[in-house]
Each structure stands twice: as C-alpha cells, then as structure tokens.
Amino acid sequence: MTIPPEVLDIAGDIGVWTLTGLLLVIGLVGSVLPILPGTLILMVTAVIHYFIADADQRPGVTGFVILGILLALSYILESMASAAGAKQFGSTKWGIIGALIGGVVGMFFNIPGLLLGPFIGAFVAELLIAKQSLKDSARSSHGAFWGTIGGMVAKAICALLMVVVFLVDCLWL
C-alpha cells in the first residue's frame, strides 16, 4: 500500500505550519517577556520557514525587508524609551544616561531588572551626579519607568506587526 503524494504534501504542510506557528507564538511571548528575544525569534522563524516551506508559501523579499525594519525599530524603540520618558519628565542629561545604563544592567535581572533598572539608574544619576533634589530625581526616574513600559508596548506592537506581515506575505501575496 502506498500513500498518495497529495496526502504526503498535506502532512508536510501541516508539519511546516505547526513548527512555524509554535515559533511565532514563542516570538510573541518573548516580545513581552525579556527572557526571550521575541522579535529576533520572529525574524529567525521567517528565515526557517523560507527554507522548509513550499515555494508558494515562502516570504518574499519585500516581506523580509519589512520584517527587518520592524525588528530594528523594535530594538531602537525599546532601548530609547526609558531615556525619552526620563527626558519628558524633566531629567538632566545625567538622568537620561543613568536610565540607559540602568536599562542595560537591568536586562540581566529579568523582568524586575528591566522595569526597575532604568528607574534606579535615572534616580541615582540625578541624585548623585547631577546633584538634583530628591523630588526632581524621583520625577526623572518616574519618567524612566513609564518610558520603559512604553518601550515594552512598542516592542509588542512591532512583534504583532511582524506576525501579520509574515502571514500576509506567506499566505496571501
């Protein structure tokens, strides 16, 4: 008894899309949890899918360009958001630098570090280096905190857009 080629093709498509779907979900989760590099996983998923999918279900050059732009944008927005938040709340250049350094250091301490790193960095820099008052230092760190939250939201939006672009490119274009 032989299996018809059509059945093998369908089984292969199911396997490819199951793997792709799993990686897309992991990428989306990683875009809001700092444990995983979510948007990078989404880009790698597109590359993997390109090599394992049938020719009519592969992302094209335009899709890859848009995915690359969204990937870069997600990292730029995420890294600059805490500093922009601090600046919006009246931080000095030292508070902005402190928020950036705190964000980098905070990455090594999971979710609490990501949220508190820019906050603590801006506060300490404003208080100790810029010699700001306790109130002004707290205002600056408050801005860094909300900027960090904004950066996480921006990264999640970029990740969602990446998934939409990928699926539209593979399935409808």
N, CA, C and O of each residue as an XYZ file, in Angstrom:
692
protein
N       0.840     -1.166      0.000
C       0.000      0.000      0.000
C       0.897      1.246      0.000
O       1.798      1.367      0.830
N       0.653      2.135     -0.904
C       1.429      3.376     -0.977
C       0.542      4.553     -0.594
O      -0.670      4.556     -0.809
N       1.186      5.527     -0.031
C       0.466      6.737      0.373
C       0.464      7.694     -0.811
O       1.515      7.974     -1.389
N      -0.706      8.195     -1.173
C      -0.779      9.133     -2.300
C       0.056     10.388     -2.030
O       0.115     10.854     -0.892
N       0.691     10.934     -3.049
C       1.533     12.125     -2.880
C       0.784     13.324     -2.295
O       1.370     14.135     -1.578
N      -0.508     13.433     -2.602
C      -1.291     14.557     -2.079
C      -1.356     14.511     -0.558
O      -1.298     15.545      0.108
N      -1.477     13.291     -0.009
C      -1.539     13.127      1.442
C      -0.195     13.508      2.058
O      -0.148     14.158      3.102
N       0.877     13.109      1.422
C       2.208     13.472      1.925
C       2.427     14.981      1.888
O       3.028     15.548      2.801
N       1.936     15.634      0.823
C       2.064     17.086      0.725
C       1.303     17.783      1.846
O       1.811     18.725      2.455
N       0.094     17.325      2.115
C      -0.715     17.913      3.177
C      -0.050     17.687      4.534
O       0.008     18.600      5.358
N       0.445     16.489      4.764
C       1.121     16.188      6.031
C       2.362     17.058      6.193
O       2.648     17.542      7.288
N       3.090     17.253      5.112
C       4.275     18.113      5.160
C       3.911     19.552      5.470
O       4.579     20.201      6.274
N       2.848     20.063      4.834
C       2.388     21.424      5.106
C       1.957     21.583      6.555
O       2.251     22.596      7.190
N       1.263     20.586      7.071
C       0.827     20.646      8.468
C       2.042     20.707      9.399
O       2.054     21.485     10.353
N       3.041     19.903      9.129
C       4.255     19.915      9.942
C       4.982     21.245      9.882
O       5.416     21.767     10.909
N       5.117     21.801      8.675
C       5.796     23.081      8.494
C       5.053     24.182      9.241
O       5.666     24.967      9.965
N       3.739     24.240      9.068
C       2.964     25.303      9.702
C       2.830     25.107     11.211
O       2.670     26.078     11.951
N       2.894     23.864     11.669
C       2.887     23.628     13.120
C       4.160     24.177     13.742
O       4.108     24.874     14.755
N       5.295     23.869     13.146
C       6.566     24.400     13.637
C       6.584     25.923     13.552
O       6.976     26.598     14.504
N       6.164     26.454     12.420
C       6.152     27.904     12.243
C       5.231     28.569     13.264
O       5.593     29.577     13.871
N       4.044     28.003     13.449
C       3.102     28.562     14.413
C       3.653     28.552     15.830
O       3.489     29.518     16.575
N       4.303     27.458     16.197
C       4.910     27.351     17.527
C       5.983     28.424     17.718
O       6.034     29.079     18.759
N       6.834     28.600     16.714
C       7.881     29.617     16.798
C       7.303     31.037     16.816
O       7.842     31.916     17.490
N       6.216     31.263     16.083
C       5.569     32.575     16.106
C       5.022     32.887     17.499
O       5.158     34.008     17.989
N       4.408     31.894     18.128
C       3.883     32.088     19.485
C       5.026     32.369     20.457
O       4.924     33.266     21.294
N       6.112     31.605     20.349
C       7.274     31.831     21.226
C       7.825     33.246     21.007
O       8.188     33.926     21.967
N       7.887     33.682     19.761
C       8.364     35.030     19.463
C       7.457     36.102     20.047
O       7.941     37.097     20.587
N       6.152     35.909     19.946
C       5.217     36.879     20.523
C       5.347     36.942     22.040
O       5.362     38.023     22.627
N       5.440     35.775     22.664
C       5.612     35.737     24.122
C       6.936     36.402     24.501
O       7.005     37.153     25.474
N       7.974     36.123     23.733
C       9.280     36.717     24.011
C       9.317     38.216     23.818
O      10.195     38.888     24.360
N       8.381     38.753     23.057
C       8.369     40.209     22.862
C       7.880     40.949     24.105
O       8.141     42.142     24.259
N       7.178     40.251     24.988
C       6.743     40.899     26.229
C       7.469     40.363     27.453
O       7.470     41.007     28.502
N       8.081     39.203     27.335
C       8.898     38.663     28.425
C      10.365     38.803     28.041
O      10.783     38.303     26.997
N      11.138     39.469     28.863
C      12.532     39.732     28.487
C      13.446     38.507     28.517
O      14.641     38.617     28.244
N      12.894     37.355     28.843
C      13.702     36.136     28.880
C      14.121     35.736     27.464
O      15.209     35.198     27.260
N      13.252     36.003     26.493
C      13.496     35.615     25.107
C      13.557     36.849     24.211
O      12.823     37.812     24.434
N      14.423     36.830     23.204
C      14.471     37.942     22.246
C      13.351     37.781     21.208
O      13.592     37.299     20.101
N      12.141     38.184     21.568
C      10.947     37.903     20.784
C      10.992     38.292     19.327
O      10.727     37.461     18.458
N      11.327     39.553     19.037
C      11.295     39.971     17.641
C      12.406     39.302     16.827
O      12.243     39.069     15.630
N      13.510     39.000     17.462
C      14.565     38.265     16.760
C      14.105     36.842     16.449
O      14.389     36.319     15.371
N      13.402     36.219     17.383
C      12.853     34.873     17.135
C      11.876     34.922     15.970
O      11.842     33.997     15.158
N      11.087     35.974     15.875
C      10.142     36.095     14.762
C      10.873     36.195     13.422
O      10.444     35.606     12.429
N      11.971     36.940     13.402
C      12.751     37.059     12.163
C      13.380     35.715     11.795
O      13.357     35.314     10.631
N      13.936     35.030     12.777
C      14.542     33.713     12.527
C      13.471     32.726     12.058
O      13.735     31.873     11.210
N      12.277     32.843     12.607
C      11.164     31.990     12.172
C      10.884     32.186     10.687
O      10.669     31.213      9.964
N      10.884     33.424     10.230
C      10.656     33.699      8.809
C      11.741     33.065      7.946
O      11.453     32.525      6.878
N      12.984     33.131      8.408
C      14.097     32.529      7.654
C      13.947     31.009      7.611
O      14.083     30.398      6.551
N      13.667     30.406      8.758
C      13.479     28.947      8.811
C      12.329     28.532      7.898
O      12.431     27.573      7.133
N      11.238     29.281      8.000
C      10.061     28.960      7.178
C      10.403     29.048      5.682
O       9.942     28.236      4.880
N      11.205     30.031      5.331
C      11.602     30.182      3.930
C      12.263     28.900      3.396
O      12.021     28.499      2.258
N      13.087     28.274      4.220
C      13.833     27.102      3.771
C      13.056     25.790      3.862
O      13.417     24.815      3.204
N      11.998     25.753      4.665
C      11.287     24.471      4.804
C       9.913     24.451      4.142
O       9.325     23.381      3.989
N       9.394     25.596      3.752
C       8.051     25.655      3.168
C       8.110     25.489      1.657
O       9.154     25.664      1.030
N       6.959     25.147      1.094
C       6.831     25.096     -0.363
C       7.022     26.502     -0.926
O       6.801     27.493     -0.229
N       7.430     26.579     -2.176
C       7.752     27.857     -2.806
C       6.590     28.846     -2.758
O       6.817     30.048     -2.619
N       5.363     28.370     -2.868
C       4.213     29.272     -2.881
C       3.808     29.747     -1.481
O       2.877     30.541     -1.352
N       4.488     29.278     -0.435
C       4.168     29.673      0.928
C       5.361     30.332      1.626
O       5.393     30.419      2.854
N       6.320     30.786      0.860
C       7.515     31.412      1.427
C       7.362     32.921      1.477
O       6.690     33.507      0.629
N       7.986     33.558      2.472
C       8.001     35.026      2.462
C       8.897     35.528      1.335
O       9.893     34.894      0.985
N       8.530     36.670      0.779
C       9.304     37.252     -0.311
C      10.287     38.300      0.181
O      10.403     38.552      1.380
N      10.987     38.903     -0.761
C      11.992     39.915     -0.437
C      11.354     41.104      0.283
O      11.892     41.595      1.276
N      10.214     41.558     -0.218
C       9.529     42.690      0.416
C       9.160     42.353      1.857
O       9.332     43.180      2.753
N       8.661     41.160      2.081
C       8.318     40.733      3.434
C       9.528     40.744      4.347
O       9.448     41.211      5.483
N      10.649     40.235      3.859
C      11.873     40.221      4.671
C      12.369     41.641      4.978
O      12.845     41.911      6.080
N      12.254     42.532      4.008
C      12.673     43.920      4.237
C      11.808     44.557      5.323
O      12.321     45.215      6.228
N      10.494     44.359      5.227
C       9.589     44.932      6.232
C       9.855     44.306      7.600
O       9.867     45.010      8.609
N      10.068     42.996      7.641
C      10.380     42.334      8.907
C      11.677     42.877      9.505
O      11.762     43.092     10.715
N      12.676     43.098      8.668
C      13.947     43.649      9.145
C      13.789     45.056      9.707
O      14.391     45.397     10.725
N      12.983     45.864      9.044
C      12.734     47.223      9.530
C      12.014     47.173     10.881
O      12.373     47.897     11.810
N      11.004     46.319     10.979
C      10.273     46.198     12.247
C      11.164     45.652     13.360
O      11.045     46.072     14.511
N      12.048     44.726     13.029
C      12.991     44.188     14.013
C      13.882     45.304     14.552
O      14.013     45.472     15.765
N      14.489     46.063     13.648
C      15.362     47.165     14.065
C      14.582     48.207     14.864
O      15.054     48.698     15.889
N      13.395     48.534     14.389
C      12.564     49.521     15.071
C      12.211     49.079     16.491
O      12.192     49.893     17.414
N      11.933     47.793     16.659
C      11.573     47.295     17.991
C      12.729     47.481     18.981
O      12.508     47.853     20.133
N      13.942     47.226     18.536
C      15.096     47.386     19.433
C      15.415     48.853     19.690
O      15.786     49.221     20.804
N      15.274     49.684     18.676
C      15.535     51.113     18.842
C      14.525     51.720     19.815
O      14.900     52.435     20.744
N      13.246     51.431     19.595
C      12.207     51.983     20.461
C      12.365     51.500     21.895
O      12.238     52.282     22.837
N      12.641     50.219     22.057
C      12.768     49.677     23.402
C      13.955     50.294     24.143
O      13.846     50.633     25.321
N      15.077     50.436     23.460
C      16.270     50.942     24.148
C      16.205     52.439     24.417
O      16.798     52.906     25.389
N      15.521     53.185     23.606
C      15.471     54.629     23.767
C      14.292     55.104     24.620
O      14.279     56.253     25.062
N      13.318     54.249     24.854
C      12.077     54.680     25.500
C      12.282     55.165     26.935
O      11.705     56.180     27.324
N      13.084     54.467     27.720
C      13.265     54.885     29.117
C      13.960     56.240     29.191
O      13.613     57.074     30.027
N      14.935     56.456     28.321
C      15.618     57.752     28.296
C      14.661     58.859     27.844
O      14.687     59.965     28.383
N      13.822     58.556     26.860
C      12.853     59.544     26.389
C      11.840     59.862     27.486
O      11.448     61.017     27.656
N      11.419     58.848     28.225
C      10.497     59.078     29.336
C      11.119     59.946     30.413
O      10.473     60.849     30.945
N      12.375     59.668     30.733
C      13.071     60.485     31.734
C      13.173     61.930     31.266
O      12.945     62.860     32.040
N      13.514     62.110     30.011
C      13.644     63.464     29.469
C      12.296     64.185     29.492
O      12.224     65.370     29.817
N      11.237     63.467     29.147
C       9.897     64.054     29.138
C       9.505     64.572     30.529
O       8.757     65.543     30.647
N      10.008     63.925     31.563
C       9.676     64.319     32.926
C      10.725     65.263     33.520
O      10.777     65.442     34.737
N      11.562     65.867     32.668
C      12.469     66.909     33.121
C      13.848     66.455     33.575
O      14.511     67.167     34.328
N      14.280     65.309     33.141
C      15.577     64.796     33.544
C      16.721     65.593     32.915
O      16.575     66.173     31.839
N      17.852     65.609     33.604
C      19.070     66.175     33.030
C      19.712     65.117     32.129
O      19.230     63.987     32.048
N      20.790     65.488     31.463
C      21.479     64.505     30.622
C      22.001     63.340     31.457
O      22.085     62.212     30.971
N      22.353     63.612     32.719
C      22.849     62.533     33.578
C      21.752     61.534     33.919
O      22.003     60.331     34.000
N      20.556     62.025     34.115
C      19.432     61.128     34.377
C      19.113     60.265     33.171
O      18.781     59.088     33.310
N      19.216     60.853     31.988
C      18.973     60.100     30.749
C      20.039     59.021     30.581
O      19.727     57.876     30.253
N      21.299     59.395     30.809
C      22.385     58.413     30.730
C      22.193     57.326     31.782
O      22.401     56.144     31.506
N      21.797     57.729     32.989
C      21.534     56.760     34.051
C      20.414     55.802     33.693
O      20.496     54.610     33.992
N      19.361     56.312     33.050
C      18.251     55.451     32.621
C      18.728     54.445     31.575
O      18.346     53.275     31.611
N      19.562     54.905     30.644
C      20.089     53.990     29.619
C      20.973     52.909     30.244
O      20.831     51.727     29.929
N      21.874     53.312     31.120
C      22.760     52.342     31.778
C      21.946     51.394     32.654
O      22.187     50.187     32.664
N      20.987     51.944     33.385
C      20.123     51.099     34.221
C      19.334     50.091     33.403
O      19.104     48.967     33.851
N      18.917     50.490     32.199
C      18.204     49.563     31.322
C      19.084     48.422     30.859
O      18.647     47.272     30.803
N      20.327     48.740     30.526
C      21.260     47.693     30.084
C      21.579     46.744     31.239
O      21.552     45.526     31.066
N      21.877     47.294     32.406
C      22.176     46.461     33.575
C      20.935     45.655     33.965
O      21.042     44.481     34.320
N      19.778     46.277     33.899
C      18.537     45.612     34.277
C      18.196     44.400     33.427
O      17.496     43.496     33.883
N      18.690     44.376     32.188
C      18.411     43.230     31.305
C      18.918     41.921     31.904
O      18.395     40.851     31.590
N      19.911     41.998     32.748
C      20.493     40.797     33.324
C      19.739     40.309     34.562
O      20.100     39.293     35.157
N      18.692     41.041     34.944
C      17.939     40.699     36.146
C      16.464     40.452     35.851
O      15.596     40.716     36.683
N      16.202     39.947     34.670
C      14.865     39.514     34.280
C      13.860     40.663     34.326
O      14.238     41.825     34.173
N      12.596     40.349     34.535
C      11.530     41.352     34.462
C      11.703     42.454     35.508
O      11.596     43.629     35.160
N      11.966     42.122     36.779
C      12.143     43.216     37.742
C      13.298     44.151     37.350
O      13.202     45.367     37.520
N      14.372     43.583     36.834
C      15.507     44.398     36.421
C      15.187     45.292     35.247
O      15.629     46.440     35.194
N      14.419     44.774     34.305
C      14.039     45.581     33.146
C      13.159     46.751     33.537
O      13.279     47.844     32.983
N      12.275     46.520     34.492
C      11.387     47.592     34.926
C      12.076     48.561     35.877
O      11.885     49.773     35.782
N      12.874     48.031     36.788
C      13.491     48.872     37.815
C      14.844     49.451     37.409
O      15.246     50.488     37.937
N      15.557     48.802     36.480
C      16.883     49.272     36.077
C      16.900     50.719     35.615
O      17.666     51.516     36.155
N      16.077     51.089     34.627
C      16.065     52.491     34.190
C      15.612     53.445     35.299
O      16.127     54.556     35.426
N      14.653     52.998     36.089
C      14.135     53.787     37.205
C      15.250     54.100     38.200
O      15.453     55.256     38.572
N      15.966     53.070     38.624
C      17.051     53.236     39.593
C      18.214     54.008     38.976
O      18.800     54.882     39.614
N      18.542     53.674     37.721
C      19.646     54.367     37.049
C      19.412     55.863     36.936
O      20.310     56.657     37.215
N      18.206     56.252     36.528
C      17.887     57.680     36.413
C      17.913     58.360     37.782
O      18.440     59.462     37.934
N      17.338     57.686     38.768
C      17.275     58.260     40.115
C      18.675     58.493     40.684
O      18.985     59.582     41.169
N      19.503     57.471     40.619
C      20.855     57.567     41.185
C      21.681     58.613     40.438
O      22.386     59.404     41.065
N      21.603     58.624     39.127
C      22.374     59.594     38.343
C      21.925     61.019     38.634
O      22.754     61.919     38.768
N      20.629     61.225     38.731
C      20.116     62.564     39.022
C      20.533     63.016     40.424
O      20.947     64.158     40.621
N      20.421     62.125     41.372
C      20.697     62.471     42.766
C      22.188     62.663     43.029
O      22.590     63.654     43.639
N      23.010     61.714     42.568
C      24.429     61.723     42.925
C      25.323     62.494     41.954
O      26.275     63.152     42.374
N      25.020     62.414     40.659
C      25.902     63.069     39.684
C      25.399     64.465     39.328
O      26.170     65.424     39.327
N      24.099     64.578     39.024
C      23.549     65.878     38.634
C      23.209     66.742     39.844
O      22.888     67.921     39.700
N      23.279     66.153     41.038
C      23.022     66.885     42.289
C      21.628     67.514     42.323
O      21.446     68.630     42.810
N      20.643     66.768     41.792
C      19.259     67.226     41.803
C      18.623     66.921     43.160
O      19.137     66.110     43.931
N      17.530     67.563     43.430
C      16.815     67.306     44.684
C      16.183     65.913     44.637
O      16.081     65.294     43.578
N      15.775     65.451     45.780
C      15.111     64.145     45.869
C      13.846     64.135     45.018
O      13.557     63.151     44.337
N      13.097     65.228     45.058
C      11.854     65.332     44.287
C      12.134     65.298     42.780
O      11.461     64.575     42.046
N      13.107     66.061     42.320
C      13.439     66.082     40.888
C      14.002     64.728     40.432
O      13.717     64.276     39.323
N      14.790     64.095     41.280
C      15.335     62.774     40.950
C      14.216     61.757     40.833
O      14.220     60.917     39.933
N      13.254     61.835     41.747
C      12.115     60.912     41.704
C      11.271     61.150     40.458
O      10.801     60.195     39.840
N      11.071     62.414     40.080
C      10.292     62.729     38.874
C      10.979     62.153     37.635
O      10.321     61.574     36.770
N      12.278     62.308     37.553
C      13.042     61.783     36.428
C      12.939     60.257     36.362
O      12.736     59.694     35.287
N      13.078     59.601     37.492
C      13.004     58.138     37.498
C      11.589     57.657     37.200
O      11.409     56.595     36.603
N      10.596     58.420     37.605
C       9.200     58.098     37.276
C       9.016     58.110     35.751
O       8.375     57.227     35.181
N       9.589     59.122     35.116
C       9.527     59.192     33.654
C      10.244     58.027     32.994
O       9.774     57.491     31.990
N      11.389     57.632     33.558
C      12.136     56.492     33.009
C      11.315     55.211     33.116
O      11.320     54.386     32.203
N      10.614     55.051     34.230
C       9.768     53.861     34.418
C       8.671     53.818     33.356
O       8.481     52.791     32.704
N       7.953     54.917     33.177
C       6.860     54.924     32.206
C       7.390     54.840     30.771
O       6.727     54.285     29.895
N       8.563     55.381     30.537
C       9.173     55.213     29.224
C       9.505     53.756     28.950
O       9.339     53.286     27.825
N       9.971     53.034     29.965
C      10.271     51.605     29.829
C       9.002     50.833     29.487
O       9.013     49.967     28.613
N       7.917     51.148     30.175
C       6.638     50.494     29.886
C       6.224     50.797     28.436
O       5.772     49.909     27.713
N       6.381     52.037     28.030
C       6.065     52.414     26.652
C       6.917     51.667     25.640
O       6.427     51.267     24.584
N       8.195     51.477     25.960
C       9.085     50.728     25.072
C       8.669     49.270     24.945
O       8.747     48.687     23.864
N       8.225     48.684     26.052
C       7.765     47.292     26.010
C       6.498     47.169     25.164
O       6.338     46.211     24.409
N       5.611     48.136     25.297
C       4.385     48.132     24.481
C       4.744     48.304     23.004
O       4.191     47.618     22.145
N       5.667     49.218     22.712
C       6.091     49.440     21.318
C       6.707     48.175     20.728
O       6.453     47.842     19.570
N       7.517     47.468     21.521
C       8.122     46.231     21.034
C       7.060     45.165     20.773
O       7.148     44.432     19.789
N       6.064     45.076     21.642
C       4.983     44.108     21.449
C       4.179     44.443     20.191
O       3.763     43.541     19.464
N       3.959     45.724     19.935
C       3.244     46.131     18.721
C       4.067     45.772     17.486
O       3.524     45.274     16.500
N       5.368     46.022     17.536
C       6.242     45.639     16.413
C       6.176     44.128     16.175
O       6.137     43.680     15.029
N       6.164     43.344     17.260
C       6.093     41.886     17.131
C       4.782     41.464     16.483
O       4.774     40.602     15.604
N       3.684     42.060     16.904
C       2.389     41.737     16.289
C       2.382     42.096     14.807
O       1.880     41.337     13.978
N       2.938     43.252     14.483
C       3.025     43.651     13.072
C       3.900     42.682     12.274
O       3.604     42.379     11.118
N       4.975     42.200     12.896
C       5.839     41.230     12.213
C       5.073     39.950     11.882
O       5.211     39.400     10.789
N       4.271     39.483     12.829
C       3.487     38.268     12.585
C       2.487     38.510     11.461
O       2.333     37.670     10.574
N       1.813     39.646     11.494
C       0.833     39.955     10.445
C       1.512     40.043      9.082
O       1.026     39.469      8.107
N       2.626     40.756      9.011
C       3.361     40.891      7.736
C       3.791     39.517      7.236
O       3.632     39.209      6.054
N       4.329     38.697      8.116
C       4.779     37.359      7.742
C       3.619     36.536      7.185
O       3.734     35.950      6.108
N       2.511     36.488      7.907
C       1.378     35.664      7.477
C       0.771     36.175      6.176
O       0.444     35.384      5.291
N       0.619     37.474      6.057
C       0.078     38.032      4.810
C       1.017     37.717      3.655
O       0.574     37.320      2.577
N       2.311     37.894      3.881
C       3.286     37.635      2.811
C       3.293     36.177      2.392
O       3.382     35.875      1.202
N       3.200     35.273      3.349
C       3.257     33.841      3.032
C       1.952     33.278      2.474
O       1.972     32.396      1.615
N       0.846     33.774      2.948
C      -0.437     33.142      2.623
C      -1.264     33.887      1.587
O      -2.093     33.276      0.913
N      -1.059     35.205      1.442
C      -1.931     35.933      0.549
C      -1.226     36.675     -0.574
O      -1.885     37.115     -1.516
N       0.071     36.828     -0.508
C       0.762     37.576     -1.577
C       1.501     36.641     -2.508
O       2.136     37.093     -3.461
